[in-house]
Amino acid sequence: MIRLIACLFLLSCSSLSIAEFYKWTDASGQVHFSDIAPVNKQAESIELNEITTYTSVSVSDINIKPDTNSDMPVEKPVRKNKKVIIYSAVWCGICTRAKNYFKSRKIAFTEYDIETSKKGKRDFIKLKARGVPVILVGKKRMNGFDVRKFEAMY
């Protein structure tokens, strides 16, 4: 009986973490977004995609220097010569997607694994990062990966 109550409690708590968002247009043509559906209006339920952010950061402020002993191959860039650094982890699918994107566009990048590389761990802490990937492009920083936002930074 206690197990049944515990299971029901856990199931009810998990539904609290799922949030729905709604989009609707009022009589004046103004578009609204809310987590509460309007009472007398038809609203479209929307799904939020990955949320990524990027902020400016000075690499020199945190004293990150390239690792000249890295055995990672670096491809020559086709376009701009901005330095791209990615802090990643083996298990991170978004990191893999970002690296595949860089390779497909021949964007040179340096990768540091935050779990297996001493430099990666140290820099990750200095950056006060809370997740991977962290991508540095020149003096700009992106947490996560979004192609359009990366292109805007690059």
Buried (B, 14 or more C-beta within 10 A) or exposed (E): EEEEEEEEEEEEEEEEEEEEBBEBEEEEEEEEEEEEBEEEEEBEEEEEEEEBEBEEBEBEEBEBEEBEEEEEEEEEBEEEEBBBBBBBBEEBEBBBEBBEBBEEBEBBBBBBBBEEBEBBBBBBEEBEBEEBBBBBBBBBBBBBBBEEBBEEBB
